[in-house]
C-alpha cells in the first residue's frame, strides 16, 4: 500500500512519515500531483496557522486537488481543521469546505492551548473500526488552541472533553477523515487508530 503525505510546507512530515512506515506502508512525501496520483491514500498533516496553510495550499495548486480527490484522505491536527468551512484564526479565512463547521479559538477555559493527553469517546463507529476491539485506554495527545465548532453531528466520530468544551477529535465524511490530535504521538492507541485507518484503506484497494 502506498500513502502520499501532502507536502505543502507546513506539516510535521518526518514524524508522520515514520509512523506510516512503521505500519509497513510505502510512503511518498510530495506536493507533486502526478506522484500523489500514484498513492492509494493521502495524508494532509499540518502545523502552524490556518491562513498560512491555506495560502501554501493555494501556492502549490493543491486546493482543488484535495477537494476533488476520491482517495481516502486523513487530515491530522491543522490538516483536519483545513477540511472545515473556515477559521477565525488570525483573520477570517475560508477552508476546504469538506466538513460543515468553523474553527474557533477556545473560550472560557483556564489554559490555552489544549495540550496534553485526553481521552476520546466514540460517538459512532466508522467503517474502518467496525468489528474491532478497541483498547481499554483511549488517550491521545492534543496540541491546539482552535477547534471545530457548529459541525454536523453525523460527521462526528469521537470527541474529548476539555473543561466542559466538547472537542471534536475524529471526524469523517465519505472518503475524508480528520484527527485533531496527533496519532503519531499518541502512544499505543494512536498507533492503533492510524493502523486501522490504513488497514481500512488497504481493504478498499485490494
N, C-alpha and C positions, 0 to 999 in steps of 0.2 A: 504494500500500500504506500502511495506517495502523497505526502501532505505538503502543500505550499504555504509557507509563512510569508504573509504580505509585508514587504519591507518598504515603508513609506517614510522612514527616518525618525520614527517616534515610538518604537517598541523595544521592550526588553527582549531582544531577539535571541540572545545566546541561551538564556535560561529556558525559554520556550522550546527552542530547537533541541537542546539537550534532553529535556523531558520527553519530547516526542521520540527522539532516537532511542531512549531507554525502553520505549514501548515497541521497539523494532520497526518503526516506521522509517521509510526513506523520506528525508526532509530536504526541501529546496527553499532557500530564503531569497526572495527576489521581488522586484517591482515590475518585472517584465511579464506582460500579459500572455505572451506566447508560451513562456515557461510555466506560468500559473495554469494555463490551459491543460498542461500535461499532468497536473495533480488530480488526485481523486477527491480531495477535500482541501479547504482553505482555513487558515487561522489568521485572524486580524488582532494582533496584540496592540498595546498602546500604553504609553507613559507620558504624562505632561498635560497640557491644557487643550480643551476641546477645540477652540478656534484655530490654534496652531495645527492641530491634527487634520482638521477639515481642509485647511489651506494646503497642507502637504499632499493630501489625497487629490486635491484639485490639480496641483502642480505635476503630480505623477500620473494624471489622467486615469485614476482608478475609481472615481466615484460611480460612474455608470456601470463599470465592470462589476463592482461589488453588488450594486443594486440589482443587476440583471442576472447574476450567476445562479445556476441551478445546482451547483455543487454544495454539499454540506459545508457550512461556514460557521466557525466558532469565534466569537468576539470575546476577548479577555480584558477585564478592567476597563480602561478608557476605550478599548476596542469594542466592548459591549455598549458603552454609552453612545458611541458614534452611530450605532444602529437605530437610535431613537430619533424622534422628530426634530429635536433641537435642544439647546442648552443655554443656561443663563451665565455660564462660567466666563468671566472677564467681560464679555458682551454677548447679547443675544445672537446666536449662531444656529443656522439650520443644520440638521444632521442628515443621515441617510434615509430616515423615514421608514425603516423596515418595521419597527415596533411603534405602537402608539404610546405617547407619553413624552415628558420632557425631563431633562436633567437639571436638578436644582441643588443648591447648597443646603447642607443640614441646618436646621433651625431648632432652637430650644433644647440643645444638648450641651453637656458640660465641656466636651472636648471635641475639637475638630483638628485633624482628621479622625474618622473612624478607623482606627489602626489596631491590628492585633487579631487574635483568634476569636471566632464567634461560631456558634452552631447554626446549621441550616435546618429548616423544617420544610419538608416536601409538601407542596400544595396539590400537585398532581404528578403522575409518573410519565415521563417522556418515553418514546418508543425504545430508546437505547438503554433504558433502565427497567424495561418490562421483564418480569420473571427473574430479577436479580436480587440476591441477598445483600442488602446494604450493611456496611459496617455499623457496629453499635455506636461508636463515636463519630459524629458528623461535624467536626470542627474544621473550619477553613480560615485562611489568612486574608484579611482585608486591609487595604491601604487606600482610602479615598475620602475626599471632602464633599463630593457631589454624588447624588444618587438619583435613580429613576423614580419619577412621580407620575400620578394620574395615568398609569398604564392599564391596559386591558387585562382583566383578571384571568381570562382564558389563556393569556400568553405567559402567565407567571408559573414557573415550575417550583421554585423554592425561595424562601425568604429567611432573613435573620432579623432579630430584634436588637435595636441599639437605643437604649434609654427611651423606650416607648415608641420609637420610629421603626416601622416595618420597612426593611431594606430589601428590595428585590435582589436575590443572589444568583438565581438561574432563570433565564427567560428562553422561550422557544416559540418559533412560528415557522411553519413549513420547513425549509432546509436551513434556517438560521437558528443558532443557539448562542446565548450570551452568558458569560460568567463574570459577575462583578468582582469576585475575589481572584486570587492568583492560584489556580490549581497546581501549577508547577512548584509552588512554595508552600503547599498546604498539607504536607505530610502524606500519610497513607490514604486518607480519604480523598485528598486532591488527586493523587495518583489514580485511585480507583475511578473517580469521575472522568478524568482525562482518558483513561484506558477504555472505559465503557463507551464513551463518545466515539473514540477511534474504532472500537470493535463494531459499533453500530454503522459507522461509515463503511467498514470493510464488508459487512454483510450486504450493504446496498450495492456494492460494486462487483461482488463476486458472482 
